[in-house]
Amino acid sequence: MRKLSPIRWRAAAVLALGLCSTLAVAAAPPLVPVNTQASAARTALLTLNAYGYAARPMDSMLFDSRLIWLRTLGWIDAVTTPAAVMNSRGGVSVPCPLGGNVLARLAKTGKRALRVTWTGCAFFDGSRNAVFDGPGELVLPSDTFMPDQVKALHLGTPEAHFKASYVFPDSPPGDITVSDFDLHVTGCIPLTRFLGVGIFTGRFDVTIDGTFDNHFTYSNPDDPTQPPFQSDYWQEAIAFRASGSTTHSEENTVLSEELTVHSGTYRQIGTAGKPPVETWATTSARNFHGRRVLRVRDSTSSVSSDGLLYVKNVFASPCTDGWYSFRTRVPIRQYNVFRYDGKDAGDVSVNGARITFSLTDPIPPPPWYTPGPDEKPTRVVVNMGPAGTFEHVSYLVGATIQDFTQCTN
């Protein structure tokens, strides 16, 4: 084998690295054109919601699943220890507050996998009677049942889903909500909550796969003799990878969220029955970075979005479907988050258009809205270059701009 000189070796290595890097970078997707009044309105509406769409799996799939595990870990930790569970034959059965049990088993070797089976595990969650049933697994970072974070979180399996049933004490007979999980999360998953009761805080780096569905049965309030209403909410994450942090500062008056969605897909739909997944609202992202800040003292919030986001069936207008590239010059700011919807700042480039947000003088409100005495409306301007300018003024811009998003142009 011919030997390479150090200089030639380094040159070959750089060339190989360059070739590998080129192969690893995905081609830029085609972007949805923003060149008509309606497309401008659609893009402005999407810009207001981009962070929320990108973060949806974190908010809707990880919050309830972590609450289930936190509650269960509290029951286990109150009556036993990791060493006792690890050394027990067949696991330790922990009674649930109102009946049923949790069977806990902890691996002696390898990863600290806490395997749990809930059987008719009944309790009161503060407003509802609840029952847990099914399998789950948690990978602990150390020998403790009260960790700050875990390495993996599983609820259910493809063969045996985890189910949580909820009934309000004063609801009519037959009214029930059933949550169904076949959910699998790996990485660094925080279990610490703000002040012990609020949102989850800390750094995270997670990959989410699986499903978390809700099924609702409730009686007809106008005619209880009629069959009950049935409603379903389906959601699925596919190789959704995200990292970032949620922190509090300045004596817990500033909430800051940093989110990077590296890749993956999330889809969801609310309906009766389960329609084909092609009809579900779907989002994907490529290196989408967002930041959301809430400042309690001055009642403001701000949000920024940068990177690529794909949407399909998210709005009623199918012409919205496709890829969008965001670059925030000035974060979109809500000037009085506890009272008004108004945006007094914001400058975002999206698919070649430039969208700005500012306050303007009061206007006649729609008949269904009464502005506050000092409230000002938001002025949204979408500059499309040679294609012209779209402008909309409203006290509730996210609601009223939808009137201009039809697919006629």
C-alpha positions in Angstrom: 0.0 0.0 0.0 1.4 3.4 -1.0 2.1 5.7 1.9 1.0 9.3 1.7 3.2 12.2 2.9 1.7 14.2 5.9 0.8 17.0 3.6 -0.9 14.7 1.1 -2.6 12.8 4.0 -4.0 16.0 5.4 -5.2 17.1 1.9 -6.9 13.7 1.4 -8.5 13.9 4.8 -9.9 17.3 4.1 -11.2 16.2 0.7 -12.9 13.2 2.3 -14.4 15.3 5.1 -15.6 17.8 2.5 -17.2 14.9 0.5 -18.8 13.5 3.6 -20.1 16.9 4.6 -21.5 17.5 1.2 -23.3 14.2 1.3 -24.7 14.9 4.8 -26.3 18.2 3.9 -29.8 17.9 2.6 -30.7 19.9 -0.5 -32.7 23.1 0.3 -36.4 22.4 -0.3 -38.5 24.5 -2.7 -40.2 27.3 -0.8 -43.9 28.3 -1.0 -44.0 31.6 -3.0 -45.3 34.7 -1.3 -46.4 36.9 -4.2 -50.1 37.6 -3.8 -52.3 39.3 -1.3 -53.7 35.9 0.0 -50.3 34.2 0.2 -49.0 37.2 2.1 -51.9 36.9 4.6 -51.3 33.2 5.0 -47.6 33.7 5.6 -48.2 36.4 8.2 -50.5 34.1 10.0 -48.0 31.3 9.9 -45.3 33.6 11.2 -47.3 34.4 14.2 -47.7 30.7 15.0 -44.4 29.2 13.7 -42.8 28.7 17.1 -45.9 27.0 18.5 -46.2 24.6 15.6 -42.5 23.7 15.9 -42.7 23.2 19.6 -46.1 21.3 19.6 -44.7 17.8 20.3 -42.8 19.1 23.4 -45.9 20.8 24.7 -48.5 18.2 23.9 -46.7 14.9 24.1 -44.1 15.3 26.9 -46.0 17.3 29.5 -48.8 14.8 30.4 -46.4 11.8 30.1 -43.9 13.3 32.6 -46.8 14.1 35.0 -47.8 10.4 34.9 -44.3 9.3 35.8 -43.7 12.0 38.4 -46.8 10.9 40.3 -45.9 7.3 40.0 -42.3 7.9 41.2 -43.7 9.7 44.2 -45.8 6.6 45.2 -42.9 4.3 44.7 -40.4 6.5 46.5 -42.7 6.8 49.5 -42.7 3.1 50.3 -39.5 1.6 49.0 -35.9 2.2 47.7 -34.1 1.4 44.5 -32.0 -1.2 46.3 -35.1 -3.0 47.7 -36.7 -3.0 44.3 -33.5 -4.2 42.6 -33.0 -7.1 45.0 -36.6 -8.2 45.1 -37.8 -11.3 43.3 -40.5 -10.4 40.8 -40.5 -6.7 41.8 -42.2 -4.6 44.4 -46.0 -4.0 44.4 -46.9 -0.5 45.5 -50.5 0.2 46.4 -52.2 3.2 44.6 -54.2 5.7 46.7 -57.7 4.5 45.8 -57.1 0.9 44.7 -55.0 -1.1 42.4 -51.3 -1.2 42.3 -48.0 -0.4 40.6 -45.5 -3.3 40.1 -42.0 -1.9 40.0 -38.9 -3.8 38.8 -35.4 -2.4 38.5 -32.6 -4.0 36.5 -29.6 -5.1 38.5 -27.1 -4.7 35.6 -26.8 -2.5 32.6 -28.9 0.6 32.3 -31.0 1.5 35.3 -34.3 0.6 33.7 -37.3 0.9 36.0 -40.0 -1.2 34.5 -43.5 -0.5 35.8 -46.9 -2.1 35.3 -50.0 -0.2 36.4 -53.0 -2.4 37.2 -56.3 -0.6 38.0 -54.2 2.1 39.7 -56.8 4.5 41.0 -56.4 8.0 42.5 -57.9 11.5 42.5 -55.8 14.0 40.6 -57.3 17.1 42.2 -60.3 17.5 39.9 -60.9 14.0 38.4 -61.0 10.4 39.4 -58.2 8.6 37.4 -57.1 5.1 36.7 -53.8 4.0 35.1 -53.3 0.6 33.3 -50.5 -0.8 31.2 -46.7 -1.0 31.0 -44.0 1.6 31.1 -40.2 2.0 31.5 -38.0 4.8 32.8 -34.2 4.8 32.5 -32.8 6.5 35.6 -29.5 8.4 35.8 -28.7 7.0 39.2 -30.1 5.0 42.1 -32.9 7.4 43.0 -36.6 7.5 42.3 -36.7 11.3 42.4 -34.2 12.3 39.7 -33.9 15.8 38.1 -33.8 14.2 34.7 -34.1 10.8 33.0 -32.4 9.1 30.0 -35.5 7.5 28.5 -39.3 7.6 29.1 -41.7 5.0 27.7 -45.4 4.6 28.2 -47.0 1.5 26.5 -45.7 -0.7 23.8 -47.0 -1.4 20.3 -48.6 -4.6 21.7 -49.9 -3.2 25.0 -50.7 0.5 25.2 -50.7 2.4 28.4 -54.1 3.9 29.2 -55.2 6.6 31.6 -58.9 7.1 32.3 -60.4 10.3 33.8 -63.9 11.0 35.1 -65.1 14.2 36.8 -67.0 13.3 40.0 -70.1 15.3 39.1 -70.2 14.2 35.4 -73.2 12.1 34.1 -72.7 8.3 34.0 -70.7 7.2 31.0 -68.8 10.5 30.6 -65.1 9.6 30.4 -61.8 10.7 28.8 -59.3 8.0 27.9 -55.7 8.8 27.1 -53.9 6.1 25.1 -50.0 6.0 24.9 -47.5 4.1 22.8 -44.9 6.8 23.4 -41.1 6.5 23.5 -38.7 9.3 24.4 -34.9 9.1 24.7 -32.1 11.5 25.5 -32.0 14.0 28.4 -35.6 14.6 29.7 -36.0 17.0 32.7 -38.4 16.1 35.5 -37.9 19.3 37.5 -41.0 21.6 37.6 -41.1 25.4 38.2 -41.7 25.9 41.9 -42.7 22.2 42.0 -46.0 22.7 40.3 -45.5 24.6 37.0 -43.9 23.9 33.7 -40.9 21.6 33.3 -37.5 23.5 33.4 -33.9 22.7 32.6 -31.9 21.6 29.5 -33.3 18.9 27.2 -32.2 16.9 24.2 -34.9 14.5 23.2 -36.0 12.2 20.4 -39.8 11.5 20.5 -41.4 8.6 18.7 -44.9 7.2 19.0 -48.5 8.1 19.7 -50.5 9.8 22.4 -54.3 9.9 21.6 -57.3 11.1 23.6 -60.8 9.7 23.3 -63.8 11.6 24.8 -67.2 10.3 25.6 -69.8 12.8 27.0 -73.5 12.9 27.2 -75.8 15.2 25.1 -76.5 18.2 27.4 -79.7 19.0 25.5 -81.1 15.5 25.4 -79.5 13.0 27.8 -81.6 10.2 26.3 -79.7 10.5 23.0 -76.5 8.5 22.4 -73.4 10.2 23.9 -71.0 12.3 21.8 -67.8 10.6 20.7 -64.7 12.7 19.9 -61.0 11.7 19.3 -57.7 13.6 19.2 -54.9 11.7 17.5 -51.2 12.7 17.5 -48.0 11.0 16.4 -44.3 12.0 16.5 -41.9 10.4 14.1 -38.2 10.7 14.9 -38.8 14.2 16.3 -35.4 15.5 17.6 -35.3 18.7 19.6 -32.9 20.3 22.1 -32.8 23.5 24.2 -33.7 24.8 27.6 -36.4 26.3 29.7 -35.2 28.7 32.5 -36.4 31.2 35.0 -34.5 34.2 36.2 -34.8 37.6 38.0 -36.6 36.1 41.0 -38.8 33.9 38.8 -40.3 36.8 36.8 -38.7 36.0 33.4 -39.4 32.8 31.6 -37.0 32.0 28.7 -37.4 29.1 26.3 -34.8 28.1 23.7 -35.8 25.4 21.2 -34.0 23.9 18.3 -35.9 21.3 16.2 -33.2 19.4 14.4 -35.5 17.1 12.4 -38.6 14.9 12.5 -42.3 15.0 11.9 -45.4 15.6 14.0 -49.0 15.2 13.0 -52.3 15.5 14.7 -56.1 15.7 14.1 -59.2 16.1 16.1 -62.3 14.3 14.8 -64.7 11.4 15.4 -63.0 8.2 14.3 -59.6 7.9 12.8 -59.2 9.3 9.3 -56.2 8.6 7.0 -52.9 10.1 8.2 -52.6 12.0 4.9 -55.4 14.3 6.1 -53.8 15.1 9.5 -52.2 18.5 10.2 -48.5 17.8 9.8 -45.4 19.8 10.6 -41.7 19.0 10.0 -38.6 21.1 10.6 -35.0 21.3 9.7 -32.7 23.1 12.1 -35.5 25.4 13.2 -34.4 27.6 16.1 -36.9 29.5 18.2 -36.8 31.6 21.3 -39.8 32.7 23.5 -39.5 35.0 26.5 -42.2 36.1 29.0 -41.4 39.1 31.2 -43.9 39.2 34.0 -42.8 42.5 35.5 -43.5 44.5 32.3 -46.2 42.2 30.9 -44.5 41.6 27.6 -43.7 38.5 25.6 -41.5 38.0 22.6 -40.9 35.2 20.1 -38.4 34.6 17.3 -38.2 31.9 14.7 -35.3 31.0 12.4 -34.9 28.0 10.1 -37.0 25.7 8.0 -40.6 24.7 8.8 -42.9 22.5 6.7 -46.7 22.6 7.1 -49.5 20.5 5.6 -53.2 20.7 6.4 -52.4 23.1 9.2 -54.7 25.8 7.8 -58.0 25.4 5.9 -56.2 26.7 2.9 -54.3 23.8 1.1 -52.3 26.3 -0.8 -50.4 27.1 2.4 -48.8 23.6 2.4 -45.1 23.5 1.9 -41.7 24.7 3.2 -41.1 28.1 4.8 -37.8 29.7 5.7 -37.8 32.1 8.6 -35.2 34.7 9.6 -36.0 37.0 12.5 -34.5 40.5 12.4 -36.6 41.8 15.4 -38.6 39.4 17.6 -42.4 39.7 17.5 -43.3 41.4 20.8 -46.7 41.4 22.5 -46.8 44.7 24.5 -49.3 43.7 27.2 -49.6 39.9 27.2 -52.1 39.8 30.1 -54.6 42.2 28.6 -54.2 42.7 24.8 -53.2 40.9 21.7 -51.3 43.9 20.2 -47.8 43.4 18.7 -45.7 46.6 19.0 -42.6 45.2 17.3 -41.5 42.5 14.9 -39.5 42.1 11.7 -39.3 38.7 10.0 -38.2 37.6 6.6 -40.1 34.6 5.2 -39.6 33.1 1.7 -38.3 36.3 0.2 -41.0 38.5 1.8 -40.5 40.8 4.8 -43.2 41.0 7.5 -43.3 43.8 10.1 -45.5 44.3 13.1 -46.2 47.6 14.9 -49.0 49.4 16.7 -51.1 52.0 15.0 -54.0 54.4 15.8 -57.3 53.1 17.0 -59.8 51.9 14.4 -63.5 51.0 14.5 -63.6 47.5 16.0 -65.7 44.6 14.7 -69.1 44.2 16.4 -68.0 41.3 18.4 -65.0 43.0 20.1 -64.7 45.9 22.5 -61.2 47.4 22.8 -59.7 48.5 26.1 -59.5 52.2 26.9 -55.8 52.4 26.0 -55.6 49.5 23.5 -54.1 50.0 20.1 -54.4 47.7 17.1 -51.6 45.9 15.3 -50.5 46.9 11.9 -49.1 44.0 9.8 -47.2 44.8 6.6 -45.9 42.2 4.2 -43.5 43.6 1.6 -43.3 41.2 -1.3 -40.9 43.4 -3.5 -42.1 43.6 -7.1 -45.3 41.7 -6.2 -46.5 44.6 -4.0 -47.5 45.0 -0.3 -50.2 43.5 1.8 -51.4 45.4 4.9 -53.8 44.5 7.7 -54.8 46.3 10.8 -56.6 44.6 13.7 -57.0 44.4 17.4 -56.9 40.5 17.1 -54.7 40.1 14.0 -54.4 36.3 14.3 -58.2 35.9 14.1 -59.2 38.5 11.5 -56.3 38.0 9.1 -57.8 34.5 8.4 -60.5 36.3 6.3 -57.8 37.0 3.6 -56.1 33.6 3.5 -58.3 31.9 0.9 -56.6 30.1 -2.0 -58.2 32.2 -4.8 -54.9 33.9 -5.3 
